[in-house]
Amino acid sequence: MNTWVLLRGLIREQRHWGDFPTEFQREIHGSNIVTLDLPGNGVMHHAASPLRIEDMARHCRNELESRGLAPPYYLLALSLGAMVAVSWCMQSPGEIAGCVLINTSLRPFSPFYRRLRPGNYPRLLWAAAHGDVARREKLILQLTSNRADTQARLVERWTAWQNQYPTSRANALRQLLAAMRFRAPRHKPSVPILVLGSERDRLVNADCSHRLASAWHAEAVFHPDAGHDLPLDDGPWVARQVGLWLNGGKIGDKIGGEQASEVIIATTQNPRQP
């Protein structure tokens, strides 16, 4: 049974994966899915968020060891979580059988104004300073999902989770600072990597994932209309692309009659099947 470690982004916790782990297991049979909270979020909300992405990666490695879960692992990670996954691949490539990076943005491949769309700065600053949890969670949903109109009940759940395990403003800023400081290697880590992106990501410019895939000669495929939280907007599609990638198939398929845009770049590495 292959262990898949799922990592989320800024001020998100493991429950924000929603139905995705179930959708993933339907496609990737025999997978053992582990969802981790980064320090400062979820069940670890009392802990101080590290100021370095590298330390977040070390935390994840130590957490899996404490649970008795030995490598190799597969990683599937979104946004800031994908930075943690990249750092993990740099630190201990032998532990990673394959890595799926979703809607991430990394230095040195993309400038700051593409890594976070400038029009979102005022809204994000307001969200960080505002004490109304429900309004903040509603804004986050609007920024990260292109299906927000059909996901209204999520705001209630997300608000309840934040009230139960609140991410402090200090930890939110520490996570943001860690993300801003992180710098990925110019050359791809020696780990099989799949890049998934959303062409209509309204939080981060999709060009960031395009540039990353091109620089690292990694396979990549882009959803035509999902938002930043791609597993939320179309989890079955994500699982399907991962399944095709694992089995050496041609990634990309039609969604509602529209062809997913693809960047298929030749690579000599296939995911390692332990």
C-alpha positions as CSV (number, residue, x, y, z in Angstrom):
1,M,0.0,0.0,0.0
2,N,1.4,3.4,-1.0
3,T,1.4,6.2,1.4
4,W,0.1,9.5,0.0
5,V,0.8,12.6,2.2
6,L,-1.6,15.6,1.5
7,L,-0.4,19.1,2.4
8,R,-2.5,22.2,2.4
9,G,-1.8,25.9,2.0
10,L,-1.7,29.1,4.0
11,I,-4.0,29.1,7.2
12,R,-5.7,25.9,6.0
13,E,-6.0,22.6,7.8
14,Q,-6.5,18.9,6.9
15,R,-10.3,19.2,7.1
16,H,-10.3,21.6,4.2
17,W,-9.6,18.7,1.9
18,G,-13.3,17.9,2.2
19,D,-14.3,15.0,0.0
20,F,-11.1,14.9,-1.9
21,P,-9.4,12.0,0.0
22,T,-12.4,9.8,-0.8
23,E,-12.4,10.9,-4.4
24,F,-8.7,10.2,-4.6
25,Q,-9.0,6.7,-3.2
26,R,-11.7,5.8,-5.7
27,E,-9.1,6.5,-8.4
28,I,-5.9,5.5,-6.8
29,H,-6.7,2.1,-5.3
30,G,-4.8,0.8,-2.4
31,S,-3.5,4.2,-1.3
32,N,-3.0,5.1,2.4
33,I,-3.9,8.8,2.6
34,V,-2.3,10.8,5.4
35,T,-3.4,14.5,5.9
36,L,-1.1,16.6,7.9
37,D,-1.6,19.9,9.6
38,L,1.3,22.3,9.5
39,P,2.3,24.0,12.8
40,G,0.0,26.9,13.5
41,N,-3.0,25.3,11.8
42,G,-5.7,22.8,12.7
43,V,-4.9,20.5,15.6
44,M,-1.5,22.3,15.8
45,H,-3.0,25.8,16.0
46,H,-1.3,26.4,19.4
47,A,2.2,25.8,17.9
48,A,4.2,28.7,16.4
49,S,4.4,28.4,12.6
50,P,8.0,28.1,11.5
51,L,9.5,31.1,9.7
52,R,11.2,28.8,7.2
53,I,9.5,26.4,4.7
54,E,12.4,24.0,5.3
55,D,11.4,23.7,9.0
56,M,7.8,22.9,8.0
57,A,9.1,20.1,5.8
58,R,11.2,18.7,8.7
59,H,8.1,18.8,10.9
60,C,6.2,16.7,8.4
61,R,9.0,14.1,8.2
62,N,9.2,13.9,12.0
63,E,5.4,13.6,12.3
64,L,5.3,10.6,9.9
65,E,8.2,9.0,11.7
66,S,6.3,9.4,15.0
67,R,3.3,7.7,13.5
68,G,5.4,4.7,12.4
69,L,5.0,5.5,8.7
70,A,8.2,4.7,6.8
71,P,9.2,6.1,3.4
72,P,8.9,6.1,0.5
73,Y,6.0,8.5,0.3
74,Y,4.0,10.2,-2.4
75,L,3.3,13.9,-1.9
76,L,0.3,15.8,-3.1
77,A,0.4,19.4,-2.1
78,L,-1.4,22.7,-2.8
79,S,-0.1,26.3,-2.8
80,L,2.1,26.8,0.3
81,G,1.9,23.1,1.0
82,A,3.6,22.6,-2.4
83,M,6.5,24.7,-1.3
84,V,6.8,22.4,1.7
85,A,6.8,19.4,-0.6
86,V,9.5,20.9,-2.8
87,S,11.7,21.5,0.3
88,W,11.1,17.9,1.3
89,C,12.2,16.7,-2.1
90,M,15.3,18.8,-1.8
91,Q,16.1,17.6,1.8
92,S,15.5,13.9,1.3
93,P,14.7,12.9,-2.3
94,G,15.2,9.2,-1.4
95,E,12.1,9.4,0.8
96,I,9.8,10.6,-2.1
97,A,8.4,8.2,-4.7
98,G,6.6,11.0,-6.6
99,C,5.3,14.5,-6.0
100,V,2.2,16.4,-7.3
101,L,2.4,20.2,-7.0
102,I,-0.9,22.1,-7.4
103,N,-1.2,25.8,-8.1
104,T,2.1,26.8,-6.4
105,S,4.3,29.8,-7.1
106,L,8.0,29.7,-6.5
107,R,11.0,31.9,-6.6
108,P,13.1,32.2,-8.8
109,F,10.7,31.3,-11.6
110,S,8.0,34.0,-11.1
111,P,8.0,37.6,-9.9
112,F,6.1,38.6,-6.9
113,Y,3.3,40.3,-8.8
114,R,2.5,36.9,-10.5
115,R,2.9,34.8,-7.4
116,L,0.0,36.7,-5.8
117,R,-2.2,38.8,-8.1
118,P,-1.8,42.5,-7.0
119,G,-5.6,43.1,-7.0
120,N,-5.9,40.7,-4.1
121,Y,-3.5,42.6,-1.7
122,P,-6.1,44.9,-0.2
123,R,-8.6,42.0,0.3
124,L,-6.0,39.8,1.9
125,L,-4.8,42.5,4.2
126,W,-8.4,43.2,5.2
127,A,-8.9,39.4,5.8
128,A,-5.8,39.3,8.0
129,A,-6.9,42.2,10.1
130,H,-10.6,41.6,10.3
131,G,-12.0,39.9,13.4
132,D,-15.2,38.5,11.7
133,V,-14.3,34.9,11.1
134,A,-17.3,34.2,8.9
135,R,-16.6,37.1,6.6
136,R,-13.0,36.2,6.4
137,E,-13.8,32.6,5.4
138,K,-16.3,33.7,2.8
139,L,-13.6,35.9,1.3
140,I,-11.1,33.1,1.2
141,L,-13.7,30.9,-0.5
142,Q,-14.4,33.6,-3.1
143,L,-10.7,34.0,-3.8
144,T,-9.8,30.3,-4.0
145,S,-12.9,28.7,-5.6
146,N,-14.6,29.4,-8.9
147,R,-17.6,27.4,-7.7
148,A,-18.2,29.6,-4.6
149,D,-21.8,30.2,-5.6
150,T,-22.5,26.5,-5.3
151,Q,-20.4,26.0,-2.1
152,A,-22.2,28.4,0.3
153,R,-22.5,25.7,3.0
154,L,-18.8,25.4,3.1
155,V,-18.5,28.9,4.7
156,E,-20.4,27.6,7.7
157,R,-18.2,24.6,8.1
158,W,-15.0,26.5,7.6
159,T,-16.1,29.1,10.1
160,A,-16.8,26.4,12.7
161,W,-13.4,24.9,12.1
162,Q,-11.6,28.2,12.5
163,N,-13.5,28.9,15.7
164,Q,-12.5,25.4,17.0
165,Y,-8.9,25.6,15.9
166,P,-8.1,29.3,15.2
167,T,-5.0,30.2,13.2
168,S,-3.7,33.3,15.0
169,R,-2.9,36.5,13.0
170,A,0.8,36.1,14.1
171,N,0.9,32.5,12.7
172,A,-0.8,33.6,9.5
173,L,1.8,36.3,9.0
174,R,4.6,33.9,9.9
175,Q,3.4,31.5,7.2
176,L,3.1,34.3,4.7
177,L,6.7,35.4,5.5
178,A,8.0,31.8,5.1
179,A,6.3,31.5,1.7
180,M,7.8,34.9,0.6
181,R,11.3,33.9,1.7
182,F,11.4,30.4,0.2
183,R,13.5,29.9,-2.9
184,A,13.3,26.7,-4.9
185,P,16.3,25.2,-6.8
186,R,16.7,26.2,-10.5
187,H,17.0,22.5,-11.3
188,K,14.3,19.9,-10.6
189,P,14.9,17.7,-7.5
190,S,15.7,14.1,-8.4
191,V,12.1,13.1,-7.8
192,P,9.3,12.4,-10.4
193,I,7.1,15.5,-10.4
194,L,3.7,16.3,-11.8
195,V,2.5,20.0,-12.0
196,L,-1.3,20.7,-11.9
197,G,-2.6,24.1,-12.4
198,S,-5.8,26.1,-12.9
199,E,-5.9,28.5,-15.9
200,R,-8.5,30.7,-14.1
201,D,-6.8,30.8,-10.7
202,R,-7.8,34.2,-9.3
203,L,-5.4,34.1,-6.4
204,V,-2.1,33.1,-8.1
205,N,-1.3,33.6,-11.8
206,A,-1.4,30.3,-13.6
207,D,1.8,31.4,-15.4
208,C,3.7,30.5,-12.2
209,S,2.9,26.8,-12.7
210,H,3.6,27.0,-16.5
211,R,7.0,28.5,-15.8
212,L,7.8,25.9,-13.1
213,A,6.9,23.0,-15.4
214,S,9.0,24.5,-18.2
215,A,12.0,25.2,-16.0
216,W,12.0,21.7,-14.5
217,H,10.9,19.8,-17.6
218,A,8.1,18.4,-15.6
219,E,4.8,17.0,-16.9
220,A,2.0,19.4,-16.4
221,V,-1.7,19.8,-17.1
222,F,-4.0,22.7,-16.5
223,H,-7.7,22.8,-15.7
224,P,-9.6,25.3,-17.9
225,D,-11.9,26.8,-15.4
226,A,-11.3,25.7,-11.8
227,G,-10.0,28.1,-9.2
228,H,-6.9,28.1,-6.9
229,D,-8.3,25.3,-4.7
230,L,-8.4,22.8,-7.6
231,P,-9.1,19.7,-5.4
232,L,-12.2,21.5,-4.1
233,D,-13.5,22.7,-7.5
234,D,-12.8,19.4,-9.3
235,G,-11.3,16.7,-7.1
236,P,-12.2,13.8,-9.4
237,W,-10.2,15.5,-12.2
238,V,-7.2,15.9,-10.0
239,A,-7.4,12.2,-9.0
240,R,-7.8,11.2,-12.7
241,Q,-4.7,13.1,-13.8
242,V,-2.6,11.6,-11.0
243,G,-3.8,8.1,-11.9
244,L,-2.9,8.6,-15.5
245,W,0.5,9.9,-14.5
246,L,1.2,7.0,-12.2
247,N,0.3,4.5,-14.9
248,G,2.3,6.2,-17.6
249,G,-0.7,7.4,-19.6
250,K,-1.3,10.6,-21.4
251,I,-2.6,13.2,-18.9
252,G,-5.3,15.7,-19.8
253,D,-8.9,15.0,-20.8
254,K,-12.1,16.8,-21.8
255,I,-14.1,18.6,-19.2
256,G,-17.7,19.5,-20.2
257,G,-16.7,19.4,-23.9
258,E,-13.6,21.7,-23.3
259,Q,-10.2,20.2,-23.6
260,A,-7.9,20.7,-20.7
261,S,-4.9,22.7,-21.7
262,E,-1.7,20.7,-21.5
263,V,2.0,21.2,-21.2
264,I,3.4,17.7,-21.8
265,I,7.2,17.9,-21.4
266,A,9.3,14.9,-22.0
267,T,10.8,13.4,-18.9
268,T,13.0,10.4,-18.2
269,Q,11.5,9.8,-14.8
270,N,8.4,7.9,-14.0
271,P,6.9,7.8,-10.5
272,R,8.5,5.1,-8.5
273,Q,6.2,2.3,-7.6
274,P,7.5,0.9,-4.3
